[in-house]
């Protein structure tokens, strides 16, 4: 699937320089940036949703002491 984006002049120049210095394509680096960054963005936004549900009392919360007791791990 093809997607197009507009980059700032600075980002385009940096990307072009990196590609020319390493012999890889700009497409290679754009895919790398997206693949690596997407995981971070997913983690952030999904965690933010859980936090919001927790604050609203819509998410079940367990204390460390309760978990240790439930798993029979003893006290710390």
PyMOL CGO cylinders between C-alpha atoms (Angstrom):
from pymol import cmd
from pymol.cgo import CYLINDER

trace = [
    CYLINDER, 0.00, 0.00, 0.00, 1.40, 3.37, -0.94, 0.3, 1, 1, 1, 1, 1, 1,
    CYLINDER, 1.40, 3.37, -0.94, 1.19, 6.35, 1.35, 0.3, 1, 1, 1, 1, 1, 1,
    CYLINDER, 1.19, 6.35, 1.35, 2.60, 9.79, 0.77, 0.3, 1, 1, 1, 1, 1, 1,
    CYLINDER, 2.60, 9.79, 0.77, 3.69, 12.41, 3.27, 0.3, 1, 1, 1, 1, 1, 1,
    CYLINDER, 3.69, 12.41, 3.27, 5.24, 15.86, 3.13, 0.3, 1, 1, 1, 1, 1, 1,
    CYLINDER, 5.24, 15.86, 3.13, 8.49, 16.31, 5.01, 0.3, 1, 1, 1, 1, 1, 1,
    CYLINDER, 8.49, 16.31, 5.01, 9.99, 19.55, 6.16, 0.3, 1, 1, 1, 1, 1, 1,
    CYLINDER, 9.99, 19.55, 6.16, 12.92, 20.75, 4.09, 0.3, 1, 1, 1, 1, 1, 1,
    CYLINDER, 12.92, 20.75, 4.09, 15.25, 19.99, 6.98, 0.3, 1, 1, 1, 1, 1, 1,
    CYLINDER, 15.25, 19.99, 6.98, 13.93, 16.43, 7.41, 0.3, 1, 1, 1, 1, 1, 1,
    CYLINDER, 13.93, 16.43, 7.41, 14.15, 15.78, 3.66, 0.3, 1, 1, 1, 1, 1, 1,
    CYLINDER, 14.15, 15.78, 3.66, 17.74, 17.05, 3.57, 0.3, 1, 1, 1, 1, 1, 1,
    CYLINDER, 17.74, 17.05, 3.57, 18.76, 14.95, 6.58, 0.3, 1, 1, 1, 1, 1, 1,
    CYLINDER, 18.76, 14.95, 6.58, 17.11, 11.87, 5.11, 0.3, 1, 1, 1, 1, 1, 1,
    CYLINDER, 17.11, 11.87, 5.11, 18.78, 12.42, 1.72, 0.3, 1, 1, 1, 1, 1, 1,
    CYLINDER, 18.78, 12.42, 1.72, 22.18, 12.90, 3.37, 0.3, 1, 1, 1, 1, 1, 1,
    CYLINDER, 22.18, 12.90, 3.37, 21.79, 9.75, 5.46, 0.3, 1, 1, 1, 1, 1, 1,
    CYLINDER, 21.79, 9.75, 5.46, 20.76, 7.75, 2.40, 0.3, 1, 1, 1, 1, 1, 1,
    CYLINDER, 20.76, 7.75, 2.40, 23.65, 9.02, 0.30, 0.3, 1, 1, 1, 1, 1, 1,
    CYLINDER, 23.65, 9.02, 0.30, 26.23, 8.42, 3.03, 0.3, 1, 1, 1, 1, 1, 1,
    CYLINDER, 26.23, 8.42, 3.03, 25.08, 4.88, 3.74, 0.3, 1, 1, 1, 1, 1, 1,
    CYLINDER, 25.08, 4.88, 3.74, 24.08, 3.69, 0.29, 0.3, 1, 1, 1, 1, 1, 1,
    CYLINDER, 24.08, 3.69, 0.29, 20.57, 2.80, 1.41, 0.3, 1, 1, 1, 1, 1, 1,
    CYLINDER, 20.57, 2.80, 1.41, 17.40, 4.32, 0.03, 0.3, 1, 1, 1, 1, 1, 1,
    CYLINDER, 17.40, 4.32, 0.03, 15.29, 7.01, 1.66, 0.3, 1, 1, 1, 1, 1, 1,
    CYLINDER, 15.29, 7.01, 1.66, 12.40, 4.52, 1.52, 0.3, 1, 1, 1, 1, 1, 1,
    CYLINDER, 12.40, 4.52, 1.52, 14.42, 2.10, 3.64, 0.3, 1, 1, 1, 1, 1, 1,
    CYLINDER, 14.42, 2.10, 3.64, 14.91, 4.70, 6.35, 0.3, 1, 1, 1, 1, 1, 1,
    CYLINDER, 14.91, 4.70, 6.35, 11.32, 5.89, 6.24, 0.3, 1, 1, 1, 1, 1, 1,
    CYLINDER, 11.32, 5.89, 6.24, 10.13, 2.31, 6.76, 0.3, 1, 1, 1, 1, 1, 1,
    CYLINDER, 10.13, 2.31, 6.76, 12.59, 1.92, 9.65, 0.3, 1, 1, 1, 1, 1, 1,
    CYLINDER, 12.59, 1.92, 9.65, 11.39, 5.16, 11.25, 0.3, 1, 1, 1, 1, 1, 1,
    CYLINDER, 11.39, 5.16, 11.25, 7.76, 4.13, 10.94, 0.3, 1, 1, 1, 1, 1, 1,
    CYLINDER, 7.76, 4.13, 10.94, 8.27, 0.56, 12.14, 0.3, 1, 1, 1, 1, 1, 1,
    CYLINDER, 8.27, 0.56, 12.14, 10.29, 1.59, 15.18, 0.3, 1, 1, 1, 1, 1, 1,
    CYLINDER, 10.29, 1.59, 15.18, 8.22, 4.66, 15.99, 0.3, 1, 1, 1, 1, 1, 1,
    CYLINDER, 8.22, 4.66, 15.99, 4.85, 2.97, 15.55, 0.3, 1, 1, 1, 1, 1, 1,
    CYLINDER, 4.85, 2.97, 15.55, 5.54, 0.58, 18.42, 0.3, 1, 1, 1, 1, 1, 1,
    CYLINDER, 5.54, 0.58, 18.42, 6.41, 3.48, 20.72, 0.3, 1, 1, 1, 1, 1, 1,
    CYLINDER, 6.41, 3.48, 20.72, 3.31, 5.42, 19.69, 0.3, 1, 1, 1, 1, 1, 1,
    CYLINDER, 3.31, 5.42, 19.69, 1.07, 2.37, 20.18, 0.3, 1, 1, 1, 1, 1, 1,
    CYLINDER, 1.07, 2.37, 20.18, 2.54, 1.80, 23.64, 0.3, 1, 1, 1, 1, 1, 1,
    CYLINDER, 2.54, 1.80, 23.64, 1.99, 5.43, 24.61, 0.3, 1, 1, 1, 1, 1, 1,
    CYLINDER, 1.99, 5.43, 24.61, -1.59, 5.80, 23.38, 0.3, 1, 1, 1, 1, 1, 1,
    CYLINDER, -1.59, 5.80, 23.38, -2.77, 2.39, 24.58, 0.3, 1, 1, 1, 1, 1, 1,
    CYLINDER, -2.77, 2.39, 24.58, -1.26, 3.04, 28.02, 0.3, 1, 1, 1, 1, 1, 1,
    CYLINDER, -1.26, 3.04, 28.02, -2.91, 6.47, 28.09, 0.3, 1, 1, 1, 1, 1, 1,
    CYLINDER, -2.91, 6.47, 28.09, -6.28, 4.82, 27.42, 0.3, 1, 1, 1, 1, 1, 1,
    CYLINDER, -6.28, 4.82, 27.42, -5.78, 2.35, 30.28, 0.3, 1, 1, 1, 1, 1, 1,
    CYLINDER, -5.78, 2.35, 30.28, -4.74, 5.20, 32.58, 0.3, 1, 1, 1, 1, 1, 1,
    CYLINDER, -4.74, 5.20, 32.58, -7.88, 7.15, 31.69, 0.3, 1, 1, 1, 1, 1, 1,
    CYLINDER, -7.88, 7.15, 31.69, -10.09, 4.11, 32.34, 0.3, 1, 1, 1, 1, 1, 1,
    CYLINDER, -10.09, 4.11, 32.34, -8.27, 3.55, 35.66, 0.3, 1, 1, 1, 1, 1, 1,
    CYLINDER, -8.27, 3.55, 35.66, -8.87, 7.16, 36.70, 0.3, 1, 1, 1, 1, 1, 1,
    CYLINDER, -8.87, 7.16, 36.70, -12.56, 6.77, 35.84, 0.3, 1, 1, 1, 1, 1, 1,
    CYLINDER, -12.56, 6.77, 35.84, -12.77, 3.57, 37.90, 0.3, 1, 1, 1, 1, 1, 1,
    CYLINDER, -12.77, 3.57, 37.90, -13.46, 1.48, 34.80, 0.3, 1, 1, 1, 1, 1, 1,
    CYLINDER, -13.46, 1.48, 34.80, -10.28, -0.61, 35.09, 0.3, 1, 1, 1, 1, 1, 1,
    CYLINDER, -10.28, -0.61, 35.09, -9.63, -3.13, 37.85, 0.3, 1, 1, 1, 1, 1, 1,
    CYLINDER, -9.63, -3.13, 37.85, -6.52, -2.34, 39.91, 0.3, 1, 1, 1, 1, 1, 1,
    CYLINDER, -6.52, -2.34, 39.91, -4.54, -4.67, 42.19, 0.3, 1, 1, 1, 1, 1, 1,
    CYLINDER, -4.54, -4.67, 42.19, -1.94, -3.70, 44.76, 0.3, 1, 1, 1, 1, 1, 1,
    CYLINDER, -1.94, -3.70, 44.76, 1.43, -5.44, 44.82, 0.3, 1, 1, 1, 1, 1, 1,
    CYLINDER, 1.43, -5.44, 44.82, 0.58, -6.81, 48.26, 0.3, 1, 1, 1, 1, 1, 1,
    CYLINDER, 0.58, -6.81, 48.26, -2.66, -8.33, 46.97, 0.3, 1, 1, 1, 1, 1, 1,
    CYLINDER, -2.66, -8.33, 46.97, -0.87, -9.96, 44.04, 0.3, 1, 1, 1, 1, 1, 1,
    CYLINDER, -0.87, -9.96, 44.04, 1.87, -11.39, 46.27, 0.3, 1, 1, 1, 1, 1, 1,
    CYLINDER, 1.87, -11.39, 46.27, -0.79, -12.76, 48.63, 0.3, 1, 1, 1, 1, 1, 1,
    CYLINDER, -0.79, -12.76, 48.63, -2.85, -14.24, 45.78, 0.3, 1, 1, 1, 1, 1, 1,
    CYLINDER, -2.85, -14.24, 45.78, 0.26, -15.92, 44.33, 0.3, 1, 1, 1, 1, 1, 1,
    CYLINDER, 0.26, -15.92, 44.33, 1.44, -17.04, 47.77, 0.3, 1, 1, 1, 1, 1, 1,
    CYLINDER, 1.44, -17.04, 47.77, 4.76, -15.21, 47.38, 0.3, 1, 1, 1, 1, 1, 1,
    CYLINDER, 4.76, -15.21, 47.38, 5.00, -14.15, 50.98, 0.3, 1, 1, 1, 1, 1, 1,
    CYLINDER, 5.00, -14.15, 50.98, 5.75, -10.68, 52.26, 0.3, 1, 1, 1, 1, 1, 1,
    CYLINDER, 5.75, -10.68, 52.26, 8.64, -8.48, 51.19, 0.3, 1, 1, 1, 1, 1, 1,
]
cmd.load_cgo(trace, "trace")
